[in-house]
Amino acid sequence: MSKKKYIILVLFGLTCFFVFVIYNNIKESNILHQDGQITEGEIIEFKHLKKSSYSLIYKYEAYGNFYQNSVPTLFFKCDDNNVSGCLGKKFNIIYSKSDPSISDIDLEKYNKYKGMHLFY
């Protein structure tokens, strides 16, 4: 395979991947918008991934079951207790009534640090 064809193939693959991610994000956002339910959740982990990328992991309860989800973020600290990623702090979570594993966290004034967020 020539170098030009290989580059075109890789670019096509990356484009398909990004289209899928964006489509899935929009689909989940629509689900939350249509049948979202709000509960309280807690940030349980703030992981450094690479360079300036972090993952904020939160847990919440819906219909007697516990769920965990994550959102990509930049580094941030809570103003009130100076803890990285507001670890241990509680925030509102919106989850789908039809599929409670689909959710998003409202970080309130810290939403600006979130990467792709579905609803808030």
PATI-683528 format. One record per atom (N, C-alpha, C): residue number from 1; atom name; x, y, z. Coordinates in steps of 0.1 Angstrom, whole numbers, plus 5000, padded with zeros to 4 digits. Example, Ala and Ser with C-alpha at 12.3 -4.5 7.8 and 13.67 -1.06 7.14 Angstrom:
seq, atom, c1, c2, c3
1, N, 5132, 4943, 5078;
1, CA, 5123, 4955, 5078;
1, C, 5132, 4967, 5078;
2, N, 5128, 4978, 5071;
2, CA, 5137, 4989, 5071;
2, C, 5129, 5000, 5079;
//
This chain:
seq, atom, c1, c2, c3
1, N, 5009, 4988, 5000;
1, CA, 5000, 5000, 5000;
1, C, 5009, 5012, 5000;
2, N, 5006, 5022, 4992;
2, CA, 5014, 5034, 4991;
2, C, 5011, 5043, 5003;
3, N, 5021, 5051, 5006;
3, CA, 5020, 5060, 5017;
3, C, 5008, 5069, 5017;
4, N, 5005, 5074, 5005;
4, CA, 4993, 5083, 5003;
4, C, 4980, 5076, 5006;
5, N, 4979, 5063, 5001;
5, CA, 4967, 5055, 5004;
5, C, 4965, 5052, 5019;
6, N, 4977, 5049, 5025;
6, CA, 4977, 5046, 5040;
6, C, 4972, 5059, 5048;
7, N, 4977, 5070, 5044;
7, CA, 4973, 5083, 5051;
7, C, 4958, 5085, 5049;
8, N, 4953, 5083, 5037;
8, CA, 4939, 5085, 5034;
8, C, 4931, 5075, 5042;
9, N, 4935, 5063, 5043;
9, CA, 4928, 5052, 5051;
9, C, 4928, 5056, 5066;
10, N, 4939, 5061, 5071;
10, CA, 4940, 5064, 5085;
10, C, 4931, 5076, 5088;
11, N, 4931, 5086, 5079;
11, CA, 4922, 5098, 5081;
11, C, 4908, 5094, 5080;
12, N, 4904, 5085, 5071;
12, CA, 4890, 5081, 5070;
12, C, 4886, 5074, 5083;
13, N, 4895, 5065, 5088;
13, CA, 4892, 5058, 5101;
13, C, 4890, 5068, 5113;
14, N, 4899, 5078, 5114;
14, CA, 4898, 5088, 5124;
14, C, 4885, 5096, 5123;
15, N, 4881, 5099, 5111;
15, CA, 4869, 5107, 5108;
15, C, 4857, 5098, 5112;
16, N, 4857, 5086, 5109;
16, CA, 4845, 5077, 5113;
16, C, 4845, 5076, 5128;
17, N, 4856, 5075, 5135;
17, CA, 4856, 5074, 5149;
17, C, 4850, 5087, 5155;
18, N, 4855, 5099, 5151;
18, CA, 4850, 5111, 5156;
18, C, 4835, 5113, 5153;
19, N, 4830, 5109, 5142;
19, CA, 4816, 5110, 5139;
19, C, 4808, 5101, 5148;
20, N, 4813, 5089, 5151;
20, CA, 4806, 5080, 5160;
20, C, 4805, 5086, 5174;
21, N, 4816, 5092, 5179;
21, CA, 4817, 5098, 5192;
21, C, 4807, 5109, 5193;
22, N, 4807, 5118, 5183;
22, CA, 4798, 5130, 5184;
22, C, 4783, 5125, 5183;
23, N, 4781, 5115, 5174;
23, CA, 4767, 5110, 5173;
23, C, 4762, 5104, 5186;
24, N, 4771, 5096, 5192;
24, CA, 4767, 5090, 5205;
24, C, 4765, 5100, 5216;
25, N, 4773, 5111, 5216;
25, CA, 4771, 5121, 5226;
25, C, 4758, 5129, 5224;
26, N, 4755, 5132, 5211;
26, CA, 4742, 5139, 5208;
26, C, 4730, 5130, 5212;
27, N, 4731, 5117, 5209;
27, CA, 4721, 5107, 5212;
27, C, 4718, 5106, 5227;
28, N, 4729, 5105, 5235;
28, CA, 4727, 5105, 5249;
28, C, 4722, 5118, 5255;
29, N, 4726, 5129, 5249;
29, CA, 4721, 5142, 5253;
29, C, 4706, 5143, 5251;
30, N, 4702, 5138, 5240;
30, CA, 4687, 5138, 5237;
30, C, 4679, 5129, 5246;
31, N, 4685, 5118, 5250;
31, CA, 4679, 5109, 5259;
31, C, 4677, 5116, 5272;
32, N, 4687, 5122, 5277;
32, CA, 4687, 5129, 5290;
32, C, 4677, 5141, 5290;
33, N, 4676, 5148, 5278;
33, CA, 4667, 5159, 5277;
33, C, 4652, 5154, 5277;
34, N, 4650, 5142, 5271;
34, CA, 4636, 5137, 5270;
34, C, 4631, 5131, 5283;
35, N, 4640, 5123, 5289;
35, CA, 4635, 5116, 5301;
35, C, 4644, 5116, 5313;
36, N, 4651, 5128, 5314;
36, CA, 4661, 5129, 5325;
36, C, 4654, 5130, 5339;
37, N, 4661, 5124, 5348;
37, CA, 4657, 5125, 5362;
37, C, 4669, 5130, 5370;
38, N, 4667, 5138, 5380;
38, CA, 4678, 5144, 5388;
38, C, 4679, 5137, 5401;
39, N, 4691, 5134, 5405;
39, CA, 4695, 5129, 5418;
39, C, 4708, 5135, 5423;
40, N, 4712, 5131, 5435;
40, CA, 4725, 5137, 5440;
40, C, 4735, 5126, 5438;
41, N, 4747, 5130, 5434;
41, CA, 4758, 5120, 5433;
41, C, 4771, 5126, 5439;
42, N, 4781, 5118, 5440;
42, CA, 4793, 5121, 5447;
42, C, 4805, 5118, 5438;
43, N, 4815, 5128, 5438;
43, CA, 4827, 5125, 5431;
43, C, 4836, 5116, 5439;
44, N, 4839, 5105, 5433;
44, CA, 4847, 5094, 5440;
44, C, 4861, 5093, 5435;
45, N, 4864, 5098, 5424;
45, CA, 4878, 5097, 5419;
45, C, 4881, 5108, 5409;
46, N, 4893, 5113, 5409;
46, CA, 4898, 5123, 5399;
46, C, 4911, 5118, 5394;
47, N, 4911, 5112, 5382;
47, CA, 4923, 5106, 5377;
47, C, 4930, 5114, 5366;
48, N, 4943, 5115, 5367;
48, CA, 4952, 5121, 5357;
48, C, 4954, 5111, 5346;
49, N, 4950, 5115, 5333;
49, CA, 4952, 5106, 5322;
49, C, 4965, 5109, 5314;
50, N, 4966, 5121, 5309;
50, CA, 4978, 5125, 5302;
50, C, 4979, 5140, 5301;
51, N, 4990, 5145, 5301;
51, CA, 4993, 5160, 5299;
51, C, 4982, 5167, 5308;
52, N, 4973, 5174, 5301;
52, CA, 4963, 5182, 5309;
52, C, 4949, 5175, 5309;
53, N, 4949, 5162, 5306;
53, CA, 4936, 5155, 5306;
53, C, 4933, 5147, 5319;
54, N, 4921, 5149, 5324;
54, CA, 4917, 5142, 5337;
54, C, 4904, 5135, 5334;
55, N, 4901, 5126, 5343;
55, CA, 4888, 5119, 5343;
55, C, 4882, 5121, 5357;
56, N, 4870, 5126, 5357;
56, CA, 4862, 5127, 5370;
56, C, 4852, 5116, 5370;
57, N, 4853, 5108, 5381;
57, CA, 4844, 5096, 5382;
57, C, 4834, 5099, 5394;
58, N, 4822, 5097, 5391;
58, CA, 4811, 5100, 5401;
58, C, 4802, 5088, 5402;
59, N, 4796, 5087, 5414;
59, CA, 4786, 5076, 5416;
59, C, 4773, 5083, 5420;
60, N, 4762, 5075, 5418;
60, CA, 4749, 5080, 5421;
60, C, 4739, 5067, 5422;
61, N, 4728, 5069, 5429;
61, CA, 4718, 5059, 5430;
61, C, 4706, 5062, 5422;
62, N, 4701, 5052, 5415;
62, CA, 4688, 5053, 5408;
62, C, 4681, 5040, 5409;
63, N, 4668, 5040, 5413;
63, CA, 4660, 5029, 5415;
63, C, 4666, 5018, 5423;
64, N, 4673, 5022, 5434;
64, CA, 4679, 5012, 5443;
64, C, 4692, 5006, 5439;
65, N, 4697, 5010, 5427;
65, CA, 4710, 5005, 5422;
65, C, 4720, 5016, 5422;
66, N, 4732, 5013, 5423;
66, CA, 4743, 5023, 5423;
66, C, 4750, 5022, 5409;
67, N, 4753, 5034, 5404;
67, CA, 4759, 5035, 5391;
67, C, 4772, 5044, 5392;
68, N, 4781, 5042, 5383;
68, CA, 4793, 5051, 5382;
68, C, 4794, 5055, 5368;
69, N, 4798, 5067, 5366;
69, CA, 4801, 5073, 5353;
69, C, 4813, 5082, 5354;
70, N, 4817, 5087, 5342;
70, CA, 4829, 5096, 5342;
70, C, 4827, 5106, 5332;
71, N, 4834, 5118, 5333;
71, CA, 4834, 5128, 5323;
71, C, 4849, 5133, 5322;
72, N, 4853, 5136, 5310;
72, CA, 4867, 5142, 5308;
72, C, 4867, 5156, 5313;
73, N, 4878, 5160, 5320;
73, CA, 4879, 5173, 5325;
73, C, 4893, 5178, 5324;
74, N, 4895, 5191, 5326;
74, CA, 4908, 5197, 5328;
74, C, 4911, 5197, 5343;
75, N, 4923, 5200, 5348;
75, CA, 4925, 5201, 5362;
75, C, 4918, 5213, 5368;
76, N, 4912, 5210, 5380;
76, CA, 4906, 5221, 5387;
76, C, 4905, 5217, 5402;
77, N, 4904, 5227, 5410;
77, CA, 4902, 5225, 5425;
77, C, 4890, 5232, 5429;
78, N, 4883, 5227, 5439;
78, CA, 4871, 5233, 5445;
78, C, 4876, 5246, 5453;
79, N, 4868, 5256, 5452;
79, CA, 4872, 5269, 5459;
79, C, 4871, 5267, 5474;
80, N, 4860, 5260, 5478;
80, CA, 4857, 5260, 5493;
80, C, 4867, 5251, 5501;
81, N, 4872, 5241, 5495;
81, CA, 4881, 5232, 5503;
81, C, 4895, 5229, 5496;
82, N, 4897, 5235, 5484;
82, CA, 4910, 5234, 5477;
82, C, 4913, 5219, 5474;
83, N, 4903, 5211, 5472;
83, CA, 4906, 5197, 5469;
83, C, 4905, 5195, 5453;
84, N, 4915, 5188, 5448;
84, CA, 4916, 5185, 5434;
84, C, 4903, 5178, 5429;
85, N, 4897, 5184, 5418;
85, CA, 4885, 5177, 5412;
85, C, 4873, 5176, 5421;
86, N, 4873, 5184, 5432;
86, CA, 4862, 5184, 5442;
86, C, 4859, 5170, 5447;
87, N, 4869, 5162, 5449;
87, CA, 4868, 5148, 5454;
87, C, 4860, 5148, 5467;
88, N, 4850, 5140, 5467;
88, CA, 4841, 5138, 5479;
88, C, 4829, 5147, 5479;
89, N, 4829, 5157, 5470;
89, CA, 4818, 5167, 5470;
89, C, 4806, 5161, 5462;
90, N, 4794, 5166, 5466;
90, CA, 4782, 5161, 5460;
90, C, 4776, 5172, 5450;
91, N, 4772, 5167, 5439;
91, CA, 4766, 5175, 5428;
91, C, 4753, 5168, 5423;
92, N, 4745, 5176, 5416;
92, CA, 4733, 5170, 5409;
92, C, 4738, 5162, 5397;
93, N, 4731, 5150, 5396;
93, CA, 4733, 5141, 5384;
93, C, 4720, 5140, 5377;
94, N, 4721, 5141, 5364;
94, CA, 4709, 5138, 5356;
94, C, 4711, 5125, 5349;
95, N, 4701, 5116, 5351;
95, CA, 4702, 5103, 5345;
95, C, 4689, 5100, 5337;
96, N, 4690, 5090, 5328;
96, CA, 4679, 5086, 5320;
96, C, 4670, 5077, 5328;
97, N, 4657, 5080, 5329;
97, CA, 4648, 5070, 5335;
97, C, 4647, 5057, 5328;
98, N, 4649, 5057, 5315;
98, CA, 4648, 5044, 5308;
98, C, 4661, 5036, 5308;
99, N, 4672, 5043, 5310;
99, CA, 4685, 5037, 5311;
99, C, 4694, 5045, 5321;
100, N, 4693, 5042, 5334;
100, CA, 4700, 5050, 5344;
100, C, 4715, 5050, 5343;
101, N, 4721, 5041, 5334;
101, CA, 4735, 5042, 5332;
101, C, 4740, 5054, 5324;
102, N, 4730, 5060, 5317;
102, CA, 4733, 5072, 5309;
102, C, 4731, 5084, 5318;
103, N, 4742, 5092, 5320;
103, CA, 4741, 5103, 5330;
103, C, 4751, 5114, 5327;
104, N, 4749, 5125, 5333;
104, CA, 4758, 5136, 5333;
104, C, 4758, 5143, 5346;
105, N, 4769, 5149, 5350;
105, CA, 4770, 5156, 5363;
105, C, 4770, 5171, 5361;
106, N, 4763, 5178, 5369;
106, CA, 4763, 5193, 5369;
106, C, 4773, 5197, 5379;
107, N, 4785, 5202, 5374;
107, CA, 4795, 5207, 5383;
107, C, 4794, 5221, 5386;
108, N, 4782, 5227, 5383;
108, CA, 4779, 5240, 5386;
108, C, 4789, 5250, 5381;
109, N, 4796, 5258, 5389;
109, CA, 4805, 5267, 5384;
109, C, 4818, 5261, 5378;
110, N, 4820, 5248, 5380;
110, CA, 4831, 5241, 5375;
110, C, 4828, 5234, 5361;
111, N, 4816, 5236, 5356;
111, CA, 4813, 5229, 5343;
111, C, 4822, 5234, 5332;
112, N, 4828, 5246, 5333;
112, CA, 4837, 5251, 5323;
112, C, 4850, 5242, 5322;
113, N, 4852, 5233, 5331;
113, CA, 4864, 5224, 5331;
113, C, 4861, 5211, 5324;
114, N, 4848, 5208, 5322;
114, CA, 4844, 5196, 5316;
114, C, 4847, 5196, 5301;
115, N, 4850, 5183, 5296;
115, CA, 4853, 5182, 5282;
115, C, 4839, 5181, 5275;
116, N, 4836, 5170, 5270;
116, CA, 4822, 5168, 5264;
116, C, 4812, 5166, 5275;
117, N, 4802, 5174, 5275;
117, CA, 4792, 5171, 5285;
117, C, 4779, 5170, 5278;
118, N, 4770, 5162, 5283;
118, CA, 4758, 5159, 5276;
118, C, 4747, 5169, 5278;
119, N, 4744, 5172, 5290;
119, CA, 4732, 5179, 5292;
119, C, 4734, 5193, 5298;
120, N, 4743, 5194, 5308;
120, CA, 4745, 5207, 5315;
120, C, 4754, 5216, 5307;
//
